[in-house]
């Protein structure tokens, strides 16, 4: 399944400021649905390396009008990309169904309570450090096994709190406290994370390591994103989070047409 990214922010690394108004964000989101998005992920705070934190009210002002309007305009499930429990709660009350938290639901002590009270689906991501520190000096002895252990621990902690297994999705956190080599190793071995028994989400779209592969940090990365999406699908990744849904859907359609299968 493709998760379409809706960045209602002025400073996201790829498209910050392009969806500066609710009208622009909603129009873009509906276009993503038309192009094949099965989930819309709406965020109001950039988590790019060295980004500045956003206050709760500012984040709410950015995302709530978008969530409210999309909840009326489409039946595609809406995800709120936030690490703030108050933002998650308000977004769910407005029509979102999923909480996508880059802190693994550890950044705000009230986040799991919100999940329990609302019945929302969850995506818990791995990140070494914070957006302000994560790329200073990422270090692992074995990046795949260490992240697998973290994700298993988060799964178990959520289960112990009373979250049903079918509501949990896990994300190894490509680009969040990882070097170029770490990112490539995670993609090569992403099937390892299927051991968790939970759906796996990967968000590699347009990230810097793709530009490094191409040898040009300024080049358009949508083709590279779509190519890697096929590799992820081959390893049975259930949710692939992307900016350009159309390009990725076309790549996956071609892959599927030549005999592969993908879980939609």
C-alpha positions as CSV (number, residue, x, y, z in Angstrom):
1,X,0.0,0.0,0.0
2,X,1.2,3.5,-0.8
3,X,1.0,6.2,1.9
4,X,0.9,9.7,0.3
5,X,2.7,12.4,2.1
6,X,0.9,15.7,2.8
7,X,3.3,18.2,4.4
8,X,1.4,21.1,5.8
9,X,4.7,22.8,6.7
10,X,6.9,25.6,5.4
11,X,10.1,23.8,6.0
12,X,9.9,20.1,5.1
13,X,13.1,19.0,3.3
14,X,11.5,18.1,0.0
15,X,8.3,20.2,-0.5
16,X,8.2,22.6,2.4
17,X,6.0,25.6,1.7
18,X,4.4,24.2,-1.4
19,X,1.3,23.3,0.5
20,X,1.2,26.5,2.6
21,X,-2.6,26.8,2.8
22,X,-5.3,24.2,3.7
23,X,-6.7,24.6,0.2
24,X,-3.4,23.7,-1.4
25,X,-2.9,20.8,1.0
26,X,-6.4,19.3,0.5
27,X,-6.1,19.7,-3.3
28,X,-2.8,17.9,-3.3
29,X,-4.0,15.2,-1.0
30,X,-7.0,14.4,-3.2
31,X,-4.7,14.3,-6.2
32,X,-2.6,11.7,-4.3
33,X,-5.8,9.6,-3.7
34,X,-6.6,9.8,-7.4
35,X,-3.1,8.6,-8.2
36,X,-3.4,5.6,-6.0
37,X,-2.7,6.5,-2.3
38,X,-4.2,4.1,0.1
39,X,-3.4,6.2,3.1
40,X,-2.8,10.0,3.5
41,X,-0.2,11.0,6.1
42,X,-0.7,14.6,7.2
43,X,2.1,16.4,9.1
44,X,2.5,19.9,10.5
45,X,6.1,19.7,11.9
46,X,9.2,19.0,9.8
47,X,11.4,16.2,11.2
48,X,14.2,16.8,8.7
49,X,17.8,16.8,10.2
50,X,18.3,20.0,12.3
51,X,14.8,21.2,11.9
52,X,13.3,23.5,14.6
53,X,10.6,22.2,16.8
54,X,7.1,23.6,16.4
55,X,4.7,24.5,19.2
56,X,1.6,22.6,19.8
57,X,-0.8,25.3,18.7
58,X,1.1,26.1,15.6
59,X,1.1,22.4,14.6
60,X,-2.7,22.2,15.3
61,X,-3.4,25.3,13.2
62,X,-1.5,23.7,10.3
63,X,-3.1,20.2,10.3
64,X,-6.6,20.4,11.7
65,X,-8.2,22.3,8.8
66,X,-6.6,19.8,6.4
67,X,-7.7,16.7,8.4
68,X,-11.3,18.1,8.9
69,X,-11.8,18.8,5.2
70,X,-10.2,15.5,4.0
71,X,-12.3,13.5,6.4
72,X,-15.4,14.9,4.6
73,X,-13.9,14.6,1.1
74,X,-12.4,11.1,1.0
75,X,-12.8,7.6,2.5
76,X,-9.1,7.0,2.4
77,X,-7.8,6.6,5.9
78,X,-6.0,9.6,7.3
79,X,-2.8,9.4,9.3
80,X,-1.5,12.2,11.6
81,X,2.3,12.5,11.5
82,X,3.0,13.9,15.0
83,X,4.8,13.2,18.2
84,X,2.5,15.4,20.3
85,X,-0.4,13.6,22.1
86,X,-2.6,16.7,22.0
87,X,-2.2,17.0,18.3
88,X,-2.9,13.3,17.8
89,X,-6.1,13.5,19.9
90,X,-7.4,16.6,18.1
91,X,-6.6,15.1,14.7
92,X,-8.4,11.8,15.5
93,X,-11.4,13.7,16.8
94,X,-11.4,15.6,13.4
95,X,-11.3,12.3,11.4
96,X,-7.8,10.8,11.4
97,X,-7.5,7.1,12.1
98,X,-3.8,6.5,12.5
99,X,-1.0,8.0,14.6
100,X,2.4,8.0,12.9
101,X,5.0,8.9,15.5
102,X,8.7,9.3,14.7
103,X,9.6,8.9,18.4
104,X,8.0,5.4,18.6
105,X,5.3,6.8,20.9
106,X,8.0,7.6,23.5
107,X,8.4,11.3,23.0
108,X,5.1,12.3,24.7
109,X,4.1,10.3,27.8
110,X,0.5,10.8,27.0
111,X,0.6,9.4,23.5
112,X,-0.1,5.8,24.3
113,X,-3.1,6.9,26.5
114,X,-4.4,8.7,23.4
115,X,-4.0,5.6,21.4
116,X,-5.8,3.5,24.0
117,X,-8.7,6.0,24.4
118,X,-9.3,6.6,20.7
119,X,-8.6,3.1,19.2
120,X,-6.4,4.6,16.6
121,X,-3.9,2.6,14.5
122,X,-0.3,3.2,15.3
123,X,3.0,3.4,13.6
124,X,6.1,3.4,15.9
125,X,9.3,4.4,14.2
126,X,13.0,4.0,15.2
127,X,15.1,7.1,15.5
128,X,18.5,7.5,17.1
129,X,18.5,10.8,18.8
130,X,16.2,13.6,17.9
131,X,15.7,15.5,14.6
132,X,18.1,18.2,16.0
133,X,20.9,15.6,16.8
134,X,20.2,12.4,14.9
135,X,22.7,13.1,12.0
136,X,25.5,14.3,14.2
137,X,27.2,10.9,14.5
138,X,24.9,7.9,14.0
139,X,26.6,4.8,15.3
140,X,25.6,1.1,15.5
141,X,27.4,-2.1,16.0
142,X,24.9,-3.9,13.9
143,X,22.2,-1.5,12.5
144,X,19.7,-4.2,11.5
145,X,19.8,-6.3,14.6
146,X,19.7,-3.2,16.9
147,X,16.8,-1.7,15.2
148,X,15.0,-5.0,15.1
149,X,15.5,-5.3,18.8
150,X,14.1,-1.8,19.4
151,X,11.0,-2.4,17.2
152,X,10.3,-5.7,19.0
153,X,10.6,-3.9,22.3
154,X,8.3,-1.2,21.2
155,X,5.8,-3.7,20.0
156,X,5.9,-5.6,23.3
157,X,5.6,-2.4,25.3
158,X,2.5,-1.4,23.3
159,X,1.0,-4.8,23.7
160,X,1.6,-4.7,27.5
161,X,-0.3,-1.4,27.6
162,X,-3.3,-2.9,26.0
163,X,-2.9,-2.0,22.3
164,X,-4.1,-4.7,20.1
165,X,-1.5,-6.3,17.8
166,X,-3.5,-5.6,14.7
167,X,-3.3,-1.9,15.4
168,X,0.5,-1.7,15.4
169,X,2.8,-0.9,12.5
170,X,6.5,-0.5,12.8
171,X,9.0,1.6,10.9
172,X,12.9,1.2,10.9
173,X,13.3,4.9,10.3
174,X,15.3,5.3,7.1
175,X,17.3,8.5,7.4
176,X,16.5,9.1,11.1
177,X,19.9,8.8,12.8
178,X,21.5,6.6,10.1
179,X,24.4,7.1,7.8
180,X,24.3,6.5,4.0
181,X,25.7,3.0,4.6
182,X,23.1,2.3,7.4
183,X,20.2,3.3,5.1
184,X,21.4,1.0,2.3
185,X,21.8,-1.9,4.7
186,X,18.4,-1.4,6.1
187,X,16.8,-1.4,2.6
188,X,18.8,-4.5,1.6
189,X,17.6,-6.4,4.7
190,X,14.2,-4.8,5.3
191,X,12.6,-8.2,5.1
192,X,14.3,-9.0,8.4
193,X,11.7,-6.7,10.1
194,X,8.9,-9.0,9.1
195,X,10.0,-11.1,12.1
196,X,8.1,-8.6,14.3
197,X,4.8,-10.0,13.0
198,X,3.6,-6.4,12.4
199,X,3.1,-4.5,9.2
200,X,6.3,-2.6,8.2
201,X,6.3,0.9,6.9
202,X,9.2,2.4,5.1
203,X,9.6,6.1,4.3
204,X,12.6,6.5,1.9
205,X,11.0,9.0,-0.4
206,X,13.4,11.7,-1.9
207,X,15.8,11.3,1.0
208,X,19.4,12.4,0.8
209,X,20.9,8.9,0.5
210,X,19.1,8.5,-2.8
211,X,20.9,11.7,-4.1
212,X,24.2,10.2,-2.9
213,X,23.5,7.0,-4.8
214,X,22.9,9.1,-7.9
215,X,26.0,11.2,-7.4
216,X,24.0,14.4,-7.5
217,X,22.4,15.8,-4.4
218,X,20.4,18.4,-6.4
219,X,18.8,15.9,-8.9
220,X,15.1,15.0,-8.9
221,X,14.8,11.8,-6.7
222,X,11.4,10.6,-7.8
223,X,12.7,8.0,-10.2
224,X,15.1,6.7,-7.6
225,X,12.3,6.7,-5.0
226,X,10.1,4.6,-7.4
227,X,12.9,2.2,-8.2
228,X,13.5,1.6,-4.5
229,X,9.8,1.2,-3.9
230,X,9.9,-1.9,-6.1
231,X,12.7,-3.3,-4.0
232,X,10.8,-2.7,-0.9
233,X,7.7,-4.4,-2.3
234,X,9.7,-7.4,-3.4
235,X,10.6,-7.8,0.3
236,X,6.9,-7.6,1.3
237,X,7.0,-4.2,2.9
238,X,3.3,-3.5,3.6
239,X,3.3,0.4,3.6
240,X,5.5,2.5,1.4
241,X,5.4,6.2,2.3
242,X,6.1,8.5,-0.7
243,X,5.7,12.0,-2.1
244,X,5.1,11.1,-5.7
245,X,2.4,8.4,-5.5
246,X,1.8,8.3,-9.3
247,X,5.4,7.5,-10.1
248,X,5.6,4.8,-7.5
249,X,2.2,3.3,-8.4
250,X,3.3,3.1,-12.1
251,X,6.6,1.4,-11.1
252,X,4.7,-1.1,-8.9
253,X,2.1,-1.7,-11.6
254,X,4.8,-2.6,-14.1
255,X,6.5,-4.9,-11.6
256,X,3.3,-6.6,-10.8
257,X,2.4,-7.0,-14.5
258,X,5.5,-9.0,-15.1
259,X,4.6,-11.6,-12.6
260,X,5.3,-10.3,-9.1
261,X,2.7,-9.8,-6.4
262,X,2.1,-6.9,-4.0
263,X,-0.2,-6.7,-1.1
264,X,-2.6,-3.8,-1.6
